[in-house]
Amino acid sequence: MNPLRILLADDHAIVRIGLTSLLESEADMTVVGQAKNGAEAVQFARRLKPDIVIMDLMMPKMDGVTATAVLARELPETKIIVLTSYGASDDVAHALEAGAAGAIMKTAEDAALVGAIRKIAAGEKIISAEIRKLLSDNPPVPRLTPRQRDVLASITRGLTNREIAVELGIRHDGVDRHVNAILAKIGAANRAEAVAIALRKQLLKI
């Protein structure tokens, strides 16, 4: 039986090195590539057609959620495992919605990760107990569009709608619509509550 071909996607070299050492020690696994951002993960996966992609969420150029969505659409036979180290439920939930087959914390024991890879390769969906609790305790909000994220970031800096319009080069009434959409999406009653939710749920990673 051919070993599972695994692509690693993480912007920290030390994580990629550690995972490579772990997985290459397993007779039924081989690391076929390492990507340092989401854009590379998509590029490498298209070329290498791995069985498994181990995907970090917080990466430059293209985040792990976006990369997961692209690969789930283009390479449905490739299974994606989210491996995350931070405690915001939203991106994990969105990655699972986008097509990830599993989600595990980076603090998981080596044996747990290796076992999860084998189960996911066999067709199971694996979500660790820690992440299940995270999703239960802190339900995610709908994903914001890039423009809504820009507007929300400006709100967190205390800018008025008129100032946001000037900064982003859009119409004032367009900012009004974006603000109303943001409040509705994240369940905030006003701008101050929107800022509090954005910080608590790490919507902007600031």
PyMOL CGO cylinders between C-alpha atoms (Angstrom):
from pymol import cmd
from pymol.cgo import CYLINDER

trace = [
    CYLINDER, 0.00, 0.00, 0.00, 1.37, 3.41, -0.95, 0.3, 1, 1, 1, 1, 1, 1,
    CYLINDER, 1.37, 3.41, -0.95, 2.03, 5.81, 1.93, 0.3, 1, 1, 1, 1, 1, 1,
    CYLINDER, 2.03, 5.81, 1.93, -0.29, 8.76, 2.49, 0.3, 1, 1, 1, 1, 1, 1,
    CYLINDER, -0.29, 8.76, 2.49, 1.06, 11.79, 0.64, 0.3, 1, 1, 1, 1, 1, 1,
    CYLINDER, 1.06, 11.79, 0.64, 0.86, 14.82, 2.92, 0.3, 1, 1, 1, 1, 1, 1,
    CYLINDER, 0.86, 14.82, 2.92, 1.28, 18.54, 2.22, 0.3, 1, 1, 1, 1, 1, 1,
    CYLINDER, 1.28, 18.54, 2.22, 2.04, 20.85, 5.16, 0.3, 1, 1, 1, 1, 1, 1,
    CYLINDER, 2.04, 20.85, 5.16, 0.84, 24.46, 5.16, 0.3, 1, 1, 1, 1, 1, 1,
    CYLINDER, 0.84, 24.46, 5.16, 2.08, 26.65, 8.02, 0.3, 1, 1, 1, 1, 1, 1,
    CYLINDER, 2.08, 26.65, 8.02, 3.90, 29.98, 8.07, 0.3, 1, 1, 1, 1, 1, 1,
    CYLINDER, 3.90, 29.98, 8.07, 6.23, 28.88, 10.88, 0.3, 1, 1, 1, 1, 1, 1,
    CYLINDER, 6.23, 28.88, 10.88, 9.23, 26.86, 9.67, 0.3, 1, 1, 1, 1, 1, 1,
    CYLINDER, 9.23, 26.86, 9.67, 9.71, 25.25, 13.09, 0.3, 1, 1, 1, 1, 1, 1,
    CYLINDER, 9.71, 25.25, 13.09, 6.18, 23.82, 12.92, 0.3, 1, 1, 1, 1, 1, 1,
    CYLINDER, 6.18, 23.82, 12.92, 6.73, 22.45, 9.42, 0.3, 1, 1, 1, 1, 1, 1,
    CYLINDER, 6.73, 22.45, 9.42, 10.06, 20.91, 10.47, 0.3, 1, 1, 1, 1, 1, 1,
    CYLINDER, 10.06, 20.91, 10.47, 8.52, 19.31, 13.55, 0.3, 1, 1, 1, 1, 1, 1,
    CYLINDER, 8.52, 19.31, 13.55, 5.57, 17.90, 11.64, 0.3, 1, 1, 1, 1, 1, 1,
    CYLINDER, 5.57, 17.90, 11.64, 7.83, 16.58, 8.89, 0.3, 1, 1, 1, 1, 1, 1,
    CYLINDER, 7.83, 16.58, 8.89, 9.99, 14.77, 11.44, 0.3, 1, 1, 1, 1, 1, 1,
    CYLINDER, 9.99, 14.77, 11.44, 6.93, 13.26, 13.11, 0.3, 1, 1, 1, 1, 1, 1,
    CYLINDER, 6.93, 13.26, 13.11, 5.13, 12.16, 9.96, 0.3, 1, 1, 1, 1, 1, 1,
    CYLINDER, 5.13, 12.16, 9.96, 8.19, 10.85, 8.13, 0.3, 1, 1, 1, 1, 1, 1,
    CYLINDER, 8.19, 10.85, 8.13, 8.78, 8.51, 11.09, 0.3, 1, 1, 1, 1, 1, 1,
    CYLINDER, 8.78, 8.51, 11.09, 5.51, 6.75, 10.21, 0.3, 1, 1, 1, 1, 1, 1,
    CYLINDER, 5.51, 6.75, 10.21, 5.87, 3.99, 7.63, 0.3, 1, 1, 1, 1, 1, 1,
    CYLINDER, 5.87, 3.99, 7.63, 2.52, 4.80, 6.00, 0.3, 1, 1, 1, 1, 1, 1,
    CYLINDER, 2.52, 4.80, 6.00, 3.08, 8.56, 5.62, 0.3, 1, 1, 1, 1, 1, 1,
    CYLINDER, 3.08, 8.56, 5.62, 5.32, 10.83, 3.57, 0.3, 1, 1, 1, 1, 1, 1,
    CYLINDER, 5.32, 10.83, 3.57, 5.54, 14.62, 3.37, 0.3, 1, 1, 1, 1, 1, 1,
    CYLINDER, 5.54, 14.62, 3.37, 5.52, 15.66, -0.29, 0.3, 1, 1, 1, 1, 1, 1,
    CYLINDER, 5.52, 15.66, -0.29, 5.66, 19.42, 0.19, 0.3, 1, 1, 1, 1, 1, 1,
    CYLINDER, 5.66, 19.42, 0.19, 5.73, 22.37, 2.58, 0.3, 1, 1, 1, 1, 1, 1,
    CYLINDER, 5.73, 22.37, 2.58, 3.90, 25.66, 2.01, 0.3, 1, 1, 1, 1, 1, 1,
    CYLINDER, 3.90, 25.66, 2.01, 4.54, 28.79, 4.07, 0.3, 1, 1, 1, 1, 1, 1,
    CYLINDER, 4.54, 28.79, 4.07, 1.28, 30.54, 3.21, 0.3, 1, 1, 1, 1, 1, 1,
    CYLINDER, 1.28, 30.54, 3.21, -2.20, 29.80, 1.88, 0.3, 1, 1, 1, 1, 1, 1,
    CYLINDER, -2.20, 29.80, 1.88, -1.40, 30.80, -1.68, 0.3, 1, 1, 1, 1, 1, 1,
    CYLINDER, -1.40, 30.80, -1.68, 1.51, 28.35, -1.79, 0.3, 1, 1, 1, 1, 1, 1,
    CYLINDER, 1.51, 28.35, -1.79, -0.69, 25.66, -0.26, 0.3, 1, 1, 1, 1, 1, 1,
    CYLINDER, -0.69, 25.66, -0.26, -3.14, 26.00, -3.14, 0.3, 1, 1, 1, 1, 1, 1,
    CYLINDER, -3.14, 26.00, -3.14, -0.36, 26.15, -5.74, 0.3, 1, 1, 1, 1, 1, 1,
    CYLINDER, -0.36, 26.15, -5.74, 1.48, 23.11, -4.34, 0.3, 1, 1, 1, 1, 1, 1,
    CYLINDER, 1.48, 23.11, -4.34, -1.70, 21.07, -3.86, 0.3, 1, 1, 1, 1, 1, 1,
    CYLINDER, -1.70, 21.07, -3.86, -2.75, 21.66, -7.46, 0.3, 1, 1, 1, 1, 1, 1,
    CYLINDER, -2.75, 21.66, -7.46, 0.61, 20.35, -8.64, 0.3, 1, 1, 1, 1, 1, 1,
    CYLINDER, 0.61, 20.35, -8.64, 1.23, 17.56, -6.11, 0.3, 1, 1, 1, 1, 1, 1,
    CYLINDER, 1.23, 17.56, -6.11, -2.35, 16.25, -5.63, 0.3, 1, 1, 1, 1, 1, 1,
    CYLINDER, -2.35, 16.25, -5.63, -1.68, 15.14, -2.02, 0.3, 1, 1, 1, 1, 1, 1,
    CYLINDER, -1.68, 15.14, -2.02, -3.95, 12.79, -0.11, 0.3, 1, 1, 1, 1, 1, 1,
    CYLINDER, -3.95, 12.79, -0.11, -3.91, 15.09, 2.94, 0.3, 1, 1, 1, 1, 1, 1,
    CYLINDER, -3.91, 15.09, 2.94, -3.25, 18.78, 3.52, 0.3, 1, 1, 1, 1, 1, 1,
    CYLINDER, -3.25, 18.78, 3.52, -2.50, 19.83, 7.09, 0.3, 1, 1, 1, 1, 1, 1,
    CYLINDER, -2.50, 19.83, 7.09, -3.64, 23.45, 7.10, 0.3, 1, 1, 1, 1, 1, 1,
    CYLINDER, -3.64, 23.45, 7.10, -2.82, 26.26, 9.51, 0.3, 1, 1, 1, 1, 1, 1,
    CYLINDER, -2.82, 26.26, 9.51, -5.46, 29.01, 9.64, 0.3, 1, 1, 1, 1, 1, 1,
    CYLINDER, -5.46, 29.01, 9.64, -3.42, 32.16, 10.29, 0.3, 1, 1, 1, 1, 1, 1,
    CYLINDER, -3.42, 32.16, 10.29, -1.16, 32.54, 7.26, 0.3, 1, 1, 1, 1, 1, 1,
    CYLINDER, -1.16, 32.54, 7.26, -0.13, 35.48, 5.05, 0.3, 1, 1, 1, 1, 1, 1,
    CYLINDER, -0.13, 35.48, 5.05, -1.16, 36.08, 1.42, 0.3, 1, 1, 1, 1, 1, 1,
    CYLINDER, -1.16, 36.08, 1.42, -4.13, 33.72, 1.73, 0.3, 1, 1, 1, 1, 1, 1,
    CYLINDER, -4.13, 33.72, 1.73, -5.57, 32.51, 5.03, 0.3, 1, 1, 1, 1, 1, 1,
    CYLINDER, -5.57, 32.51, 5.03, -6.25, 28.88, 5.76, 0.3, 1, 1, 1, 1, 1, 1,
    CYLINDER, -6.25, 28.88, 5.76, -10.02, 29.20, 5.49, 0.3, 1, 1, 1, 1, 1, 1,
    CYLINDER, -10.02, 29.20, 5.49, -9.81, 30.63, 1.97, 0.3, 1, 1, 1, 1, 1, 1,
    CYLINDER, -9.81, 30.63, 1.97, -7.22, 28.05, 0.93, 0.3, 1, 1, 1, 1, 1, 1,
    CYLINDER, -7.22, 28.05, 0.93, -9.42, 25.28, 2.33, 0.3, 1, 1, 1, 1, 1, 1,
    CYLINDER, -9.42, 25.28, 2.33, -12.41, 26.51, 0.33, 0.3, 1, 1, 1, 1, 1, 1,
    CYLINDER, -12.41, 26.51, 0.33, -10.39, 26.62, -2.89, 0.3, 1, 1, 1, 1, 1, 1,
    CYLINDER, -10.39, 26.62, -2.89, -8.93, 23.14, -2.43, 0.3, 1, 1, 1, 1, 1, 1,
    CYLINDER, -8.93, 23.14, -2.43, -12.22, 21.58, -1.34, 0.3, 1, 1, 1, 1, 1, 1,
    CYLINDER, -12.22, 21.58, -1.34, -13.77, 22.88, -4.55, 0.3, 1, 1, 1, 1, 1, 1,
    CYLINDER, -13.77, 22.88, -4.55, -10.89, 22.05, -6.91, 0.3, 1, 1, 1, 1, 1, 1,
    CYLINDER, -10.89, 22.05, -6.91, -9.48, 18.87, -5.33, 0.3, 1, 1, 1, 1, 1, 1,
    CYLINDER, -9.48, 18.87, -5.33, -12.36, 17.08, -3.58, 0.3, 1, 1, 1, 1, 1, 1,
    CYLINDER, -12.36, 17.08, -3.58, -10.31, 13.88, -3.22, 0.3, 1, 1, 1, 1, 1, 1,
    CYLINDER, -10.31, 13.88, -3.22, -7.73, 15.72, -1.08, 0.3, 1, 1, 1, 1, 1, 1,
    CYLINDER, -7.73, 15.72, -1.08, -8.64, 15.71, 2.61, 0.3, 1, 1, 1, 1, 1, 1,
    CYLINDER, -8.64, 15.71, 2.61, -7.89, 18.86, 4.62, 0.3, 1, 1, 1, 1, 1, 1,
    CYLINDER, -7.89, 18.86, 4.62, -7.08, 18.85, 8.32, 0.3, 1, 1, 1, 1, 1, 1,
    CYLINDER, -7.08, 18.85, 8.32, -7.09, 22.16, 10.18, 0.3, 1, 1, 1, 1, 1, 1,
    CYLINDER, -7.09, 22.16, 10.18, -4.29, 22.37, 12.74, 0.3, 1, 1, 1, 1, 1, 1,
    CYLINDER, -4.29, 22.37, 12.74, -4.67, 25.48, 14.86, 0.3, 1, 1, 1, 1, 1, 1,
    CYLINDER, -4.67, 25.48, 14.86, -3.10, 27.01, 17.94, 0.3, 1, 1, 1, 1, 1, 1,
    CYLINDER, -3.10, 27.01, 17.94, -5.42, 29.89, 18.75, 0.3, 1, 1, 1, 1, 1, 1,
    CYLINDER, -5.42, 29.89, 18.75, -8.76, 29.99, 20.48, 0.3, 1, 1, 1, 1, 1, 1,
    CYLINDER, -8.76, 29.99, 20.48, -11.11, 31.76, 18.06, 0.3, 1, 1, 1, 1, 1, 1,
    CYLINDER, -11.11, 31.76, 18.06, -13.92, 29.47, 16.97, 0.3, 1, 1, 1, 1, 1, 1,
    CYLINDER, -13.92, 29.47, 16.97, -14.97, 31.43, 13.90, 0.3, 1, 1, 1, 1, 1, 1,
    CYLINDER, -14.97, 31.43, 13.90, -12.19, 30.51, 11.48, 0.3, 1, 1, 1, 1, 1, 1,
    CYLINDER, -12.19, 30.51, 11.48, -12.26, 26.87, 12.59, 0.3, 1, 1, 1, 1, 1, 1,
    CYLINDER, -12.26, 26.87, 12.59, -16.00, 26.70, 11.98, 0.3, 1, 1, 1, 1, 1, 1,
    CYLINDER, -16.00, 26.70, 11.98, -15.71, 28.43, 8.62, 0.3, 1, 1, 1, 1, 1, 1,
    CYLINDER, -15.71, 28.43, 8.62, -12.93, 26.05, 7.54, 0.3, 1, 1, 1, 1, 1, 1,
    CYLINDER, -12.93, 26.05, 7.54, -15.12, 23.07, 8.44, 0.3, 1, 1, 1, 1, 1, 1,
    CYLINDER, -15.12, 23.07, 8.44, -18.02, 24.62, 6.54, 0.3, 1, 1, 1, 1, 1, 1,
    CYLINDER, -18.02, 24.62, 6.54, -15.69, 25.19, 3.57, 0.3, 1, 1, 1, 1, 1, 1,
    CYLINDER, -15.69, 25.19, 3.57, -14.86, 21.49, 3.42, 0.3, 1, 1, 1, 1, 1, 1,
    CYLINDER, -14.86, 21.49, 3.42, -12.17, 20.62, 5.96, 0.3, 1, 1, 1, 1, 1, 1,
    CYLINDER, -12.17, 20.62, 5.96, -12.47, 17.01, 7.07, 0.3, 1, 1, 1, 1, 1, 1,
    CYLINDER, -12.47, 17.01, 7.07, -11.06, 17.59, 10.53, 0.3, 1, 1, 1, 1, 1, 1,
    CYLINDER, -11.06, 17.59, 10.53, -9.80, 20.09, 13.07, 0.3, 1, 1, 1, 1, 1, 1,
    CYLINDER, -9.80, 20.09, 13.07, -7.20, 19.51, 15.75, 0.3, 1, 1, 1, 1, 1, 1,
    CYLINDER, -7.20, 19.51, 15.75, -5.30, 21.78, 18.17, 0.3, 1, 1, 1, 1, 1, 1,
    CYLINDER, -5.30, 21.78, 18.17, -1.53, 22.05, 17.75, 0.3, 1, 1, 1, 1, 1, 1,
    CYLINDER, -1.53, 22.05, 17.75, -1.24, 21.06, 21.39, 0.3, 1, 1, 1, 1, 1, 1,
    CYLINDER, -1.24, 21.06, 21.39, -2.56, 17.57, 20.58, 0.3, 1, 1, 1, 1, 1, 1,
    CYLINDER, -2.56, 17.57, 20.58, -0.38, 14.59, 21.37, 0.3, 1, 1, 1, 1, 1, 1,
    CYLINDER, -0.38, 14.59, 21.37, 1.63, 13.22, 18.45, 0.3, 1, 1, 1, 1, 1, 1,
    CYLINDER, 1.63, 13.22, 18.45, -0.28, 9.93, 18.54, 0.3, 1, 1, 1, 1, 1, 1,
    CYLINDER, -0.28, 9.93, 18.54, -3.61, 11.78, 18.41, 0.3, 1, 1, 1, 1, 1, 1,
    CYLINDER, -3.61, 11.78, 18.41, -2.58, 13.71, 15.32, 0.3, 1, 1, 1, 1, 1, 1,
    CYLINDER, -2.58, 13.71, 15.32, -1.21, 10.64, 13.54, 0.3, 1, 1, 1, 1, 1, 1,
    CYLINDER, -1.21, 10.64, 13.54, -4.34, 8.68, 14.40, 0.3, 1, 1, 1, 1, 1, 1,
    CYLINDER, -4.34, 8.68, 14.40, -6.57, 11.48, 13.16, 0.3, 1, 1, 1, 1, 1, 1,
    CYLINDER, -6.57, 11.48, 13.16, -4.70, 11.61, 9.85, 0.3, 1, 1, 1, 1, 1, 1,
    CYLINDER, -4.70, 11.61, 9.85, -5.28, 7.90, 9.30, 0.3, 1, 1, 1, 1, 1, 1,
    CYLINDER, -5.28, 7.90, 9.30, -8.97, 8.13, 10.19, 0.3, 1, 1, 1, 1, 1, 1,
    CYLINDER, -8.97, 8.13, 10.19, -9.54, 11.14, 7.95, 0.3, 1, 1, 1, 1, 1, 1,
    CYLINDER, -9.54, 11.14, 7.95, -7.72, 9.42, 5.09, 0.3, 1, 1, 1, 1, 1, 1,
    CYLINDER, -7.72, 9.42, 5.09, -10.15, 6.51, 5.57, 0.3, 1, 1, 1, 1, 1, 1,
    CYLINDER, -10.15, 6.51, 5.57, -13.12, 8.84, 5.18, 0.3, 1, 1, 1, 1, 1, 1,
    CYLINDER, -13.12, 8.84, 5.18, -13.96, 9.83, 8.75, 0.3, 1, 1, 1, 1, 1, 1,
    CYLINDER, -13.96, 9.83, 8.75, -14.48, 13.39, 9.97, 0.3, 1, 1, 1, 1, 1, 1,
    CYLINDER, -14.48, 13.39, 9.97, -12.45, 14.13, 13.10, 0.3, 1, 1, 1, 1, 1, 1,
    CYLINDER, -12.45, 14.13, 13.10, -12.91, 17.16, 15.34, 0.3, 1, 1, 1, 1, 1, 1,
    CYLINDER, -12.91, 17.16, 15.34, -10.99, 17.13, 18.59, 0.3, 1, 1, 1, 1, 1, 1,
    CYLINDER, -10.99, 17.13, 18.59, -12.82, 17.43, 21.90, 0.3, 1, 1, 1, 1, 1, 1,
    CYLINDER, -12.82, 17.43, 21.90, -11.13, 20.79, 22.61, 0.3, 1, 1, 1, 1, 1, 1,
    CYLINDER, -11.13, 20.79, 22.61, -12.40, 22.25, 19.36, 0.3, 1, 1, 1, 1, 1, 1,
    CYLINDER, -12.40, 22.25, 19.36, -15.90, 20.82, 19.85, 0.3, 1, 1, 1, 1, 1, 1,
    CYLINDER, -15.90, 20.82, 19.85, -16.01, 22.55, 23.23, 0.3, 1, 1, 1, 1, 1, 1,
    CYLINDER, -16.01, 22.55, 23.23, -14.68, 25.77, 21.70, 0.3, 1, 1, 1, 1, 1, 1,
    CYLINDER, -14.68, 25.77, 21.70, -17.39, 25.75, 19.05, 0.3, 1, 1, 1, 1, 1, 1,
    CYLINDER, -17.39, 25.75, 19.05, -20.05, 25.01, 21.66, 0.3, 1, 1, 1, 1, 1, 1,
    CYLINDER, -20.05, 25.01, 21.66, -18.90, 27.66, 24.14, 0.3, 1, 1, 1, 1, 1, 1,
    CYLINDER, -18.90, 27.66, 24.14, -18.23, 30.36, 21.58, 0.3, 1, 1, 1, 1, 1, 1,
    CYLINDER, -18.23, 30.36, 21.58, -20.52, 29.92, 18.54, 0.3, 1, 1, 1, 1, 1, 1,
    CYLINDER, -20.52, 29.92, 18.54, -19.11, 31.52, 15.38, 0.3, 1, 1, 1, 1, 1, 1,
    CYLINDER, -19.11, 31.52, 15.38, -20.61, 34.47, 13.58, 0.3, 1, 1, 1, 1, 1, 1,
    CYLINDER, -20.61, 34.47, 13.58, -21.12, 34.57, 9.79, 0.3, 1, 1, 1, 1, 1, 1,
    CYLINDER, -21.12, 34.57, 9.79, -17.93, 35.37, 7.91, 0.3, 1, 1, 1, 1, 1, 1,
    CYLINDER, -17.93, 35.37, 7.91, -17.43, 39.02, 6.99, 0.3, 1, 1, 1, 1, 1, 1,
    CYLINDER, -17.43, 39.02, 6.99, -16.55, 40.08, 3.47, 0.3, 1, 1, 1, 1, 1, 1,
    CYLINDER, -16.55, 40.08, 3.47, -13.11, 41.68, 2.92, 0.3, 1, 1, 1, 1, 1, 1,
    CYLINDER, -13.11, 41.68, 2.92, -14.74, 45.12, 2.67, 0.3, 1, 1, 1, 1, 1, 1,
    CYLINDER, -14.74, 45.12, 2.67, -16.73, 44.54, 5.84, 0.3, 1, 1, 1, 1, 1, 1,
    CYLINDER, -16.73, 44.54, 5.84, -13.49, 43.58, 7.60, 0.3, 1, 1, 1, 1, 1, 1,
    CYLINDER, -13.49, 43.58, 7.60, -11.94, 46.86, 6.40, 0.3, 1, 1, 1, 1, 1, 1,
    CYLINDER, -11.94, 46.86, 6.40, -14.87, 48.84, 7.74, 0.3, 1, 1, 1, 1, 1, 1,
    CYLINDER, -14.87, 48.84, 7.74, -14.89, 46.97, 11.04, 0.3, 1, 1, 1, 1, 1, 1,
    CYLINDER, -14.89, 46.97, 11.04, -11.15, 47.56, 11.44, 0.3, 1, 1, 1, 1, 1, 1,
    CYLINDER, -11.15, 47.56, 11.44, -11.76, 51.29, 10.94, 0.3, 1, 1, 1, 1, 1, 1,
    CYLINDER, -11.76, 51.29, 10.94, -14.58, 51.21, 13.49, 0.3, 1, 1, 1, 1, 1, 1,
    CYLINDER, -14.58, 51.21, 13.49, -12.25, 49.64, 16.06, 0.3, 1, 1, 1, 1, 1, 1,
    CYLINDER, -12.25, 49.64, 16.06, -9.92, 52.60, 15.51, 0.3, 1, 1, 1, 1, 1, 1,
    CYLINDER, -9.92, 52.60, 15.51, -12.73, 55.00, 16.40, 0.3, 1, 1, 1, 1, 1, 1,
    CYLINDER, -12.73, 55.00, 16.40, -13.32, 56.46, 12.94, 0.3, 1, 1, 1, 1, 1, 1,
    CYLINDER, -13.32, 56.46, 12.94, -16.70, 57.91, 12.05, 0.3, 1, 1, 1, 1, 1, 1,
    CYLINDER, -16.70, 57.91, 12.05, -18.58, 56.69, 8.97, 0.3, 1, 1, 1, 1, 1, 1,
    CYLINDER, -18.58, 56.69, 8.97, -17.57, 59.84, 7.11, 0.3, 1, 1, 1, 1, 1, 1,
    CYLINDER, -17.57, 59.84, 7.11, -13.90, 59.31, 8.01, 0.3, 1, 1, 1, 1, 1, 1,
    CYLINDER, -13.90, 59.31, 8.01, -14.14, 55.66, 6.96, 0.3, 1, 1, 1, 1, 1, 1,
    CYLINDER, -14.14, 55.66, 6.96, -15.59, 56.71, 3.60, 0.3, 1, 1, 1, 1, 1, 1,
    CYLINDER, -15.59, 56.71, 3.60, -12.64, 59.03, 2.98, 0.3, 1, 1, 1, 1, 1, 1,
    CYLINDER, -12.64, 59.03, 2.98, -10.06, 56.49, 4.14, 0.3, 1, 1, 1, 1, 1, 1,
    CYLINDER, -10.06, 56.49, 4.14, -11.47, 53.64, 2.03, 0.3, 1, 1, 1, 1, 1, 1,
    CYLINDER, -11.47, 53.64, 2.03, -12.46, 55.79, -0.94, 0.3, 1, 1, 1, 1, 1, 1,
    CYLINDER, -12.46, 55.79, -0.94, -16.11, 54.76, -0.93, 0.3, 1, 1, 1, 1, 1, 1,
    CYLINDER, -16.11, 54.76, -0.93, -19.41, 56.64, -0.66, 0.3, 1, 1, 1, 1, 1, 1,
    CYLINDER, -19.41, 56.64, -0.66, -20.71, 57.65, 2.76, 0.3, 1, 1, 1, 1, 1, 1,
    CYLINDER, -20.71, 57.65, 2.76, -24.01, 55.82, 2.22, 0.3, 1, 1, 1, 1, 1, 1,
    CYLINDER, -24.01, 55.82, 2.22, -22.01, 52.73, 1.23, 0.3, 1, 1, 1, 1, 1, 1,
    CYLINDER, -22.01, 52.73, 1.23, -20.25, 52.83, 4.61, 0.3, 1, 1, 1, 1, 1, 1,
    CYLINDER, -20.25, 52.83, 4.61, -23.65, 53.12, 6.30, 0.3, 1, 1, 1, 1, 1, 1,
    CYLINDER, -23.65, 53.12, 6.30, -24.80, 49.95, 4.54, 0.3, 1, 1, 1, 1, 1, 1,
    CYLINDER, -24.80, 49.95, 4.54, -21.60, 48.08, 5.47, 0.3, 1, 1, 1, 1, 1, 1,
    CYLINDER, -21.60, 48.08, 5.47, -21.91, 49.10, 9.12, 0.3, 1, 1, 1, 1, 1, 1,
    CYLINDER, -21.91, 49.10, 9.12, -25.54, 47.95, 9.27, 0.3, 1, 1, 1, 1, 1, 1,
    CYLINDER, -25.54, 47.95, 9.27, -24.62, 44.65, 7.63, 0.3, 1, 1, 1, 1, 1, 1,
    CYLINDER, -24.62, 44.65, 7.63, -21.74, 44.12, 10.09, 0.3, 1, 1, 1, 1, 1, 1,
    CYLINDER, -21.74, 44.12, 10.09, -23.95, 44.78, 13.11, 0.3, 1, 1, 1, 1, 1, 1,
    CYLINDER, -23.95, 44.78, 13.11, -26.56, 42.35, 11.81, 0.3, 1, 1, 1, 1, 1, 1,
    CYLINDER, -26.56, 42.35, 11.81, -24.02, 39.62, 10.99, 0.3, 1, 1, 1, 1, 1, 1,
    CYLINDER, -24.02, 39.62, 10.99, -22.20, 39.64, 14.31, 0.3, 1, 1, 1, 1, 1, 1,
    CYLINDER, -22.20, 39.64, 14.31, -25.25, 40.34, 16.43, 0.3, 1, 1, 1, 1, 1, 1,
    CYLINDER, -25.25, 40.34, 16.43, -24.11, 43.71, 17.77, 0.3, 1, 1, 1, 1, 1, 1,
    CYLINDER, -24.11, 43.71, 17.77, -26.56, 46.42, 18.84, 0.3, 1, 1, 1, 1, 1, 1,
    CYLINDER, -26.56, 46.42, 18.84, -24.17, 49.29, 18.19, 0.3, 1, 1, 1, 1, 1, 1,
    CYLINDER, -24.17, 49.29, 18.19, -20.62, 50.20, 17.16, 0.3, 1, 1, 1, 1, 1, 1,
    CYLINDER, -20.62, 50.20, 17.16, -19.20, 49.82, 20.69, 0.3, 1, 1, 1, 1, 1, 1,
    CYLINDER, -19.20, 49.82, 20.69, -20.61, 46.32, 20.97, 0.3, 1, 1, 1, 1, 1, 1,
    CYLINDER, -20.61, 46.32, 20.97, -19.27, 45.51, 17.50, 0.3, 1, 1, 1, 1, 1, 1,
    CYLINDER, -19.27, 45.51, 17.50, -15.77, 46.49, 18.65, 0.3, 1, 1, 1, 1, 1, 1,
    CYLINDER, -15.77, 46.49, 18.65, -16.11, 44.35, 21.78, 0.3, 1, 1, 1, 1, 1, 1,
    CYLINDER, -16.11, 44.35, 21.78, -17.25, 41.32, 19.76, 0.3, 1, 1, 1, 1, 1, 1,
    CYLINDER, -17.25, 41.32, 19.76, -14.49, 41.85, 17.17, 0.3, 1, 1, 1, 1, 1, 1,
    CYLINDER, -14.49, 41.85, 17.17, -11.83, 41.86, 19.89, 0.3, 1, 1, 1, 1, 1, 1,
    CYLINDER, -11.83, 41.86, 19.89, -13.31, 38.95, 21.86, 0.3, 1, 1, 1, 1, 1, 1,
    CYLINDER, -13.31, 38.95, 21.86, -13.75, 36.72, 18.82, 0.3, 1, 1, 1, 1, 1, 1,
    CYLINDER, -13.75, 36.72, 18.82, -10.51, 37.87, 17.12, 0.3, 1, 1, 1, 1, 1, 1,
    CYLINDER, -10.51, 37.87, 17.12, -12.41, 38.73, 13.96, 0.3, 1, 1, 1, 1, 1, 1,
    CYLINDER, -12.41, 38.73, 13.96, -9.64, 41.05, 12.81, 0.3, 1, 1, 1, 1, 1, 1,
    CYLINDER, -9.64, 41.05, 12.81, -6.65, 39.28, 14.38, 0.3, 1, 1, 1, 1, 1, 1,
    CYLINDER, -6.65, 39.28, 14.38, -5.43, 42.53, 15.91, 0.3, 1, 1, 1, 1, 1, 1,
]
cmd.load_cgo(trace, "trace")
